[in-house]
Amino acid sequence: MRSTSVRVSCDTHVALKQLAADLGMTVGDTVDLAVRRLIQNQMARELAVPPDEEETRWLEADLS
């Protein structure tokens, strides 16, 4: 896997290292997990919004 550097504050770096140690993971794997969970949370927030009128019609369409 290719990698790159990400700049974070010293406090964030310390917290990230501690979190990785607590989880028994590498810092890179911890960042991967954090990004994945943030994406999932964002998707959940978007899906929590009721469908608009057009989406409702599409969802209720008779496909038979």
TIKOL-776857 format. One line per field, with one value per residue: residue number from 1; residue in one letter; chain; x, y, z of N, C-alpha, C, O, CB in turn. Coordinates in nm, 3 decimals, padded with zeros to 5 digits. Glycine has a CB too. Example, Ala and Ser with C-alpha at 12.3 -4.5 7.8 and 13.67 -1.06 7.14 Angstrom:
BEGIN
seq = [1|2] .
type = [A|S] .
mol = [A|A] .
n.u = [01.319|01.285] .
n.v = [-00.569|-00.225] .
n.w = [00.780|00.708] .
ca.u = [01.230|01.367] .
ca.v = [-00.450|-00.106] .
ca.w = [00.780|00.714] .
c.u = [01.320|01.290] .
c.v = [-00.330|00.003] .
c.w = [00.780|00.787] .
o.u = [01.424|01.341] .
o.v = [-00.332|00.114] .
o.w = [00.846|00.804] .
cb.u = [01.131|01.408] .
cb.v = [-00.447|-00.060] .
cb.w = [00.905|00.572] .
% end
This chain:
BEGIN
seq = [1|2|3|4|5|6|7|8|9|10|11|12|13|14|15|16|17|18|19|20|21|22|23|24|25|26|27|28|29|30|31|32|33|34|35|36|37|38|39|40|41|42|43|44|45|46|47|48|49|50|51|52|53|54|55|56|57|58|59|60|61|62|63|64] .
type = [M|R|S|T|S|V|R|V|S|C|D|T|H|V|A|L|K|Q|L|A|A|D|L|G|M|T|V|G|D|T|V|D|L|A|V|R|R|L|I|Q|N|Q|M|A|R|E|L|A|V|P|P|D|E|E|E|T|R|W|L|E|A|D|L|S] .
mol = [A|A|A|A|A|A|A|A|A|A|A|A|A|A|A|A|A|A|A|A|A|A|A|A|A|A|A|A|A|A|A|A|A|A|A|A|A|A|A|A|A|A|A|A|A|A|A|A|A|A|A|A|A|A|A|A|A|A|A|A|A|A|A|A] .
n.u = [00.084|00.056|00.165|00.129|00.224|00.052|-00.026|-00.067|-00.165|00.055|-00.072|-00.288|-00.147|-00.031|-00.266|-00.368|-00.168|-00.197|-00.461|-00.434|-00.260|-00.424|-00.620|-00.475|-00.365|-00.198|-00.087|-00.151|-00.354|-00.542|-00.607|-00.718|-00.944|-01.077|-01.138|-01.303|-01.518|-01.606|-01.697|-01.904|-02.071|-02.139|-02.283|-02.496|-02.620|-02.707|-02.885|-03.076|-03.240|-03.567|-03.709|-03.742|-04.018|-03.993|-03.813|-03.971|-04.181|-04.034|-03.943|-04.183|-04.275|-04.442|-04.300|-04.364] .
n.v = [-00.117|00.218|00.517|00.834|01.142|01.305|01.611|01.693|01.845|01.856|01.774|01.627|01.424|01.292|01.206|01.039|00.841|00.731|00.638|00.448|00.269|00.188|00.053|-00.149|-00.128|-00.013|00.324|00.410|00.223|00.295|00.555|00.491|00.347|00.548|00.731|00.572|00.531|00.796|00.852|00.664|00.763|01.010|00.923|00.799|01.019|01.154|00.967|00.968|01.178|01.252|01.122|01.329|01.463|01.371|01.156|00.992|00.926|00.778|00.567|00.444|00.354|00.140|-00.142|-00.364] .
n.w = [00.000|-00.086|00.077|00.246|00.404|00.672|00.808|01.144|01.455|01.740|01.974|01.869|01.745|01.964|02.091|01.893|01.875|02.132|02.122|01.917|02.045|02.258|02.116|02.010|01.759|01.456|01.399|01.141|01.069|01.258|01.179|00.929|01.017|01.162|00.958|00.797|00.977|01.011|00.752|00.737|00.942|00.831|00.607|00.739|00.862|00.634|00.531|00.728|00.687|00.589|00.283|-00.009|-00.207|-00.476|-00.444|-00.284|-00.460|-00.646|-00.484|-00.425|-00.662|-00.894|-00.998|-01.137] .
ca.u = [00.000|00.129|00.128|00.172|00.223|-00.057|00.015|-00.161|-00.102|00.126|-00.173|-00.360|-00.054|-00.022|-00.395|-00.376|-00.079|-00.257|-00.578|-00.384|-00.209|-00.540|-00.690|-00.382|-00.353|-00.099|-00.142|-00.212|-00.480|-00.634|-00.654|-00.808|-01.069|-01.143|-01.193|-01.416|-01.631|-01.658|-01.774|-02.027|-02.155|-02.191|-02.387|-02.611|-02.689|-02.774|-02.997|-03.174|-03.329|-03.678|-03.700|-03.825|-04.134|-03.947|-03.758|-04.083|-04.246|-03.945|-03.943|-04.315|-04.313|-04.479|-04.199|-04.408] .
ca.v = [00.000|00.344|00.603|00.973|01.204|01.396|01.700|01.715|01.913|01.767|01.716|01.526|01.312|01.219|01.139|00.933|00.733|00.668|00.565|00.330|00.175|00.134|-00.038|-00.252|-00.109|00.084|00.459|00.411|00.150|00.374|00.663|00.427|00.317|00.675|00.787|00.487|00.560|00.929|00.838|00.593|00.856|01.108|00.855|00.778|01.148|01.182|00.874|00.996|01.283|01.191|01.143|01.437|01.417|01.294|01.029|00.912|00.871|00.676|00.452|00.382|00.321|00.002|-00.193|-00.489] .
ca.w = [00.000|-00.087|00.188|00.242|00.536|00.705|00.917|01.252|01.567|01.834|02.063|01.794|01.724|02.091|02.111|01.793|01.919|02.249|02.074|01.846|02.146|02.331|02.026|01.965|01.615|01.415|01.380|01.008|01.074|01.339|01.092|00.833|01.087|01.194|00.833|00.759|01.067|00.979|00.629|00.773|01.018|00.737|00.529|00.828|00.876|00.508|00.517|00.832|00.637|00.515|00.138|-00.062|-00.283|-00.592|-00.395|-00.237|-00.579|-00.701|-00.393|-00.423|-00.799|-00.923|-01.092|-01.200] .
c.u = [00.089|00.080|00.179|00.165|00.101|-00.011|-00.098|-00.088|-00.034|00.027|-00.251|-00.273|-00.042|-00.152|-00.411|-00.289|-00.138|-00.378|-00.535|-00.333|-00.324|-00.615|-00.604|-00.364|-00.236|-00.167|-00.212|-00.346|-00.585|-00.690|-00.751|-00.945|-01.147|-01.207|-01.314|-01.539|-01.689|-01.742|-01.907|-02.123|-02.218|-02.303|-02.513|-02.689|-02.767|-02.897|-03.107|-03.274|-03.443|-03.665|-03.788|-03.935|-04.094|-03.892|-03.869|-04.156|-04.162|-03.947|-04.075|-04.361|-04.342|-04.384|-04.241|-04.466] .
c.v = [00.124|00.429|00.744|01.028|01.295|01.481|01.716|01.787|01.810|01.699|01.605|01.403|01.227|01.140|01.022|00.814|00.658|00.584|00.437|00.225|00.109|00.031|-00.154|-00.248|-00.017|00.220|00.466|00.341|00.225|00.490|00.606|00.402|00.445|00.735|00.706|00.517|00.698|00.926|00.770|00.684|00.961|01.046|00.836|00.907|01.181|01.093|00.898|01.104|01.216|01.218|01.258|01.377|01.330|01.158|00.936|00.849|00.758|00.550|00.375|00.338|00.171|-00.049|-00.320|-00.469] .
c.w = [00.000|00.029|00.165|00.384|00.550|00.821|01.017|01.364|01.657|01.928|01.994|01.771|01.850|02.115|02.015|01.831|02.038|02.209|02.002|01.945|02.222|02.247|01.979|01.813|01.584|01.402|01.245|01.006|01.155|01.258|00.989|00.896|01.117|01.069|00.790|00.846|01.042|00.853|00.657|00.850|00.927|00.653|00.613|00.846|00.750|00.490|00.620|00.790|00.559|00.365|00.094|-00.150|-00.403|-00.550|-00.348|-00.355|-00.640|-00.615|-00.397|-00.563|-00.813|-01.031|-01.161|-01.338] .
o.u = [00.185|-00.033|00.259|00.106|00.054|00.037|-00.211|00.035|-00.063|00.040|-00.277|-00.322|-00.042|-00.148|-00.462|-00.331|-00.130|-00.396|-00.594|-00.360|-00.322|-00.668|-00.654|-00.348|-00.182|-00.290|-00.321|-00.442|-00.704|-00.809|-00.855|-01.048|-01.268|-01.320|-01.417|-01.650|-01.811|-01.847|-02.011|-02.243|-02.334|-02.406|-02.624|-02.812|-02.880|-03.000|-03.220|-03.379|-03.417|-03.616|-03.894|-03.943|-04.155|-03.921|-03.863|-04.190|-04.216|-03.952|-04.077|-04.474|-04.275|-04.389|-04.163|-04.508] .
o.v = [00.133|00.415|00.769|00.967|01.354|01.428|01.750|01.789|01.691|01.581|01.500|01.291|01.104|01.024|00.917|00.699|00.536|00.472|00.331|00.106|-00.012|-00.067|-00.248|-00.352|00.049|00.229|00.522|00.392|00.219|00.521|00.667|00.431|00.450|00.785|00.762|00.528|00.715|00.989|00.813|00.681|00.996|01.109|00.855|00.906|01.230|01.137|00.853|01.118|01.131|01.323|01.283|01.255|01.226|01.056|00.815|00.730|00.655|00.438|00.254|00.292|00.088|-00.002|-00.379|-00.566] .
o.w = [00.077|00.074|00.075|00.472|00.453|00.922|00.981|01.368|01.649|01.958|02.054|01.778|01.843|02.153|02.053|01.818|02.044|02.258|02.023|01.928|02.246|02.300|01.916|01.749|01.672|01.395|01.234|00.948|01.124|01.268|00.963|00.836|01.100|01.076|00.751|00.795|01.051|00.846|00.607|00.825|00.943|00.630|00.564|00.846|00.757|00.440|00.601|00.852|00.473|00.324|00.151|-00.166|-00.427|-00.613|-00.369|-00.350|-00.680|-00.667|-00.374|-00.580|-00.752|-01.145|-01.236|-01.402] .
cb.u = [-00.096|00.110|00.183|00.083|00.353|-00.189|00.059|-00.223|-00.207|00.232|-00.269|-00.409|00.084|00.005|-00.510|-00.336|00.060|-00.297|-00.663|-00.272|-00.115|-00.635|-00.741|-00.433|-00.485|-00.031|-00.031|-00.119|-00.458|-00.563|-00.535|-00.748|-01.040|-01.042|-01.086|-01.377|-01.587|-01.543|-01.694|-01.995|-02.073|-02.078|-02.335|-02.564|-02.587|-02.677|-02.947|-03.103|-03.252|-03.813|-03.739|-03.738|-04.215|-03.840|-03.658|-04.180|-04.269|-03.801|-03.916|-04.415|-04.201|-04.629|-04.070|-04.510] .
cb.v = [00.000|00.418|00.547|01.056|01.284|01.318|01.837|01.580|01.995|01.845|01.825|01.582|01.365|01.317|01.238|00.987|00.790|00.774|00.653|00.370|00.248|00.248|00.038|-00.390|-00.052|00.042|00.567|00.347|00.011|00.427|00.733|00.295|00.241|00.775|00.788|00.338|00.549|01.030|00.759|00.468|00.925|01.162|00.719|00.725|01.260|01.163|00.732|01.038|01.386|01.245|01.015|01.540|01.537|01.373|01.054|00.997|00.982|00.730|00.498|00.478|00.362|-00.010|-00.216|-00.557] .
cb.w = [00.121|-00.222|00.321|00.144|00.560|00.739|00.861|01.303|01.648|01.915|02.112|01.660|01.683|02.210|02.092|01.657|01.955|02.352|01.981|01.748|02.245|02.370|01.907|02.007|01.556|01.281|01.391|00.908|01.133|01.465|01.022|00.781|01.218|01.254|00.721|00.772|01.212|00.963|00.522|00.855|01.128|00.646|00.479|00.965|00.906|00.390|00.530|00.960|00.547|00.566|00.063|-00.142|-00.332|-00.670|-00.281|-00.154|-00.684|-00.713|-00.251|-00.364|-00.898|-00.967|-01.021|-01.113] .
% end
